[in-house]
Amino acid sequence: MVLRETKQEWTLRVEIFSDVLRDRQLASFAGRIEFGHKQSGLLEIRKSWFVKYNKPVYIRPKNFRDILRKAEHIILPRQQEPSFVSQLEDYLDRIQAPAPKTVPVCENCLREKRLTILSRRNAVKTSAEQVMCLACAGKELKLDISSLGIDLSKRMEQYLQNRLAQTKSVPDIVKMMSPGFDPSSDPSITKVDELEAGEVVEGRSIDNLPIPNKLKGVLKREDLTKLLPVQEIAVRAGLFDDTDMMIVSSTSSGKTLIGELAGIPKALEGKKMLYLSPLVALTNEKYERFKRRYRQLGLRVGIRVGMSRIEVGDEGKVIVDTDVTKADVVSATYEALDLILRSGEANQLGDIGTIIIDEIQNLAAPERGPELDGLLNRLEMYAPDAQKLALSATVGAPSNLAEELRLKLVEYTGRPVPLERHLVFATDDKDKWRIVRRLVSSEFRTTSSAGKKGQSIVFTFSRRRCHRISDWLNEHGVSSAVYH
């Protein structure tokens, strides 16, 4: 039972709810109690009634006393506590009713004859002075966002409701959505979640690997003396036993080197290592690395991208396809290698010992997926005995895909440090770029324990946008370089 103050002196509003407390429960009965005083000065009920069909149904004071005695709890809303609370407590004690409890409740719910007791679980700040329950605060948030002229999709609306449940503050969410908001000023508002640092997997020394000593020497000269976690897990899973694998781990975790550890020893014995990528720039980057690293072992490295130039702003970087028939290590795009296989020139590839397929998640892409699927089938027919290593940092449902491709899943989701993920809103491209500039500048002002300035990577969906964003940042005082 809830008893709360009204504008009339010595009169209380009364609402009766079910015995089980739950958020936004609707009152079963609502009415009023008028109190007066006996000649002795003690409080007593003078008149009481419930409203039914908009008409008062009067209850005899004696009967209402019985209702008060049978109440499981008598609640006094903190914001609408009766002015004569001490006398009310004395009266309830005299009639042997439960002692009243003053608690915070959602006033918005009370206006709708509903009851929500506020706690840390569901209390949300809606202004400097007001607190509501989560459901009512969600309605306030929708109105505030609408007043900003923002039209939300259903998914976006659900996301903001989830953020509201986390931040417990409508003003913070509105601030985050307002034009000109600087996310670097209050990162806690935009934080979605945090990927925790993973389990530490101790990698073995390069000296303890079953690879040629001259390969060990090449790796050591590049300060690669110890395996990284995902590399160690791959070795334990049978990398050197010709096990076909799908390796899933974060970017820059050392996945490509796993393929090299398996493929280069075979290349030294005359069996080609193929590295396949969907991107010309990535294919060329690996080609340059393989060439620099493995020419000193006497291996010939080739590239096949199926084009002669890649646009890099006002400059053109020439990428010339080489003769893959003479190469021990081949770096190729999906399209270029598929052309070789479909044109009847597969004999150019010779004896293949290892196939590394980077970005295997492209199987799910509407454009590249069917092409990659066909390429994998053709490679299976041409080189059924080659060890196949599929790499990805972002594949969804990895166990399902690994099973479909008949590959052993090697997955490492751990990180050496935690990673926070934030979602920041922008009204247009220029607003988005201003936000990027603030975030990059803020990060650059931080210094690591090694004395290094914080760097940032900005991802976008096309080469042209890479250049547009980079040019804009450079024009606005942020040193930026392009990679694609």
TAGI-V982322 format. One record per pair of residues at least 24 apart in sequence whose ideal C-beta (glycine too) atoms are under 7 Angstrom apart, sorted by the first residue. I is the first residue (numbers start at 1). J is the second residue. Records with the same first field share a line. If there is no record, write none. Layout:
I = J + J
This chain:
1 = 71 + 74 + 75
2 = 75 + 77 + 115
3 = 74 + 76 + 82 + 100
4 = 76 + 77 + 80
5 = 80 + 81 + 82 + 83
6 = 32
10 = 34 + 35 + 36 + 84
12 = 82
15 = 113
17 = 115
19 = 72
21 = 117
23 = 116 + 122 + 133 + 135
24 = 109 + 114 + 116 + 133 + 135
25 = 114 + 115
26 = 113 + 114
27 = 113
30 = 113
33 = 64
43 = 87 + 88 + 90 + 91
65 = 95
68 = 92 + 95 + 97
69 = 95 + 96 + 97
71 = 97 + 98
73 = 98 + 101
74 = 98 + 100
75 = 101 + 103
76 = 100 + 101 + 102
77 = 105 + 110
78 = 102 + 103 + 104
79 = 107
106 = 132 + 133 + 136
108 = 132 + 136
109 = 133 + 136
123 = 168
124 = 164 + 168 + 169 + 170
125 = 168 + 169 + 170 + 171
126 = 170
127 = 171
134 = 165
137 = 164 + 170
138 = 164
140 = 170
141 = 170 + 173
144 = 170 + 174
145 = 174 + 177
148 = 177 + 178
150 = 177
176 = 425
177 = 425
179 = 427 + 431
182 = 438
183 = 422 + 424 + 435 + 438 + 439
184 = 438 + 439 + 442
187 = 422
190 = 422 + 423 + 424
191 = 420 + 422
192 = 421 + 422 + 423
193 = 421
194 = 418 + 419 + 420
195 = 415 + 418 + 419
196 = 418
197 = 414 + 415 + 416 + 417 + 418
198 = 413 + 414 + 415
199 = 414
201 = 229 + 232 + 233
203 = 227 + 228 + 229 + 231 + 232
204 = 232
209 = 261
210 = 240
211 = 261 + 265
212 = 265 + 268
214 = 297
215 = 264 + 265 + 297
218 = 293 + 296 + 297
228 = 253 + 254
229 = 412 + 414
230 = 254 + 255 + 412
231 = 257 + 258
233 = 410 + 412
234 = 258 + 410
237 = 408 + 410
242 = 387
243 = 408
244 = 387 + 388 + 406 + 407 + 408
245 = 389 + 407 + 408 + 410
246 = 360 + 390 + 398 + 401 + 402 + 405 + 407 + 409 + 410
247 = 389 + 390 + 391 + 410
248 = 392 + 395 + 398 + 411
249 = 393 + 412
250 = 393 + 415
251 = 393
253 = 412
255 = 391
256 = 286 + 391
258 = 389
259 = 354 + 356 + 389
262 = 354 + 387 + 389
263 = 353 + 354 + 356
264 = 294
266 = 353 + 354
267 = 299 + 328 + 329 + 353
268 = 297
270 = 351
271 = 351 + 352 + 353
272 = 328 + 330 + 349 + 350 + 351 + 352 + 353
273 = 329 + 353 + 354
274 = 330 + 332 + 352 + 354 + 355 + 356
275 = 331 + 356 + 358
276 = 332 + 334 + 337 + 356 + 357 + 358
277 = 333 + 358 + 359
278 = 333 + 334 + 359 + 362 + 368
280 = 305 + 307 + 310 + 319 + 333
281 = 310 + 484
282 = 358
283 = 331 + 332 + 333
284 = 319
286 = 331
287 = 331
290 = 329 + 331
294 = 329
299 = 328 + 329
300 = 326 + 327 + 328
301 = 327 + 329
302 = 327 + 330
303 = 331 + 332
304 = 330 + 332 + 336 + 337
305 = 332 + 333 + 336
306 = 333 + 335 + 336 + 339
311 = 463
313 = 467 + 482
324 = 348 + 349
325 = 350
334 = 368 + 371 + 372 + 375
337 = 375
338 = 371 + 374 + 375
341 = 378 + 382
346 = 382
352 = 383 + 386
353 = 386 + 387
354 = 386 + 387 + 389
355 = 379 + 383 + 386 + 388
356 = 389 + 391
357 = 390 + 391
358 = 391
359 = 392
360 = 390 + 391 + 392 + 395
361 = 392 + 394 + 395
363 = 401
433 = 469 + 472
437 = 473 + 476 + 478
440 = 478
441 = 478
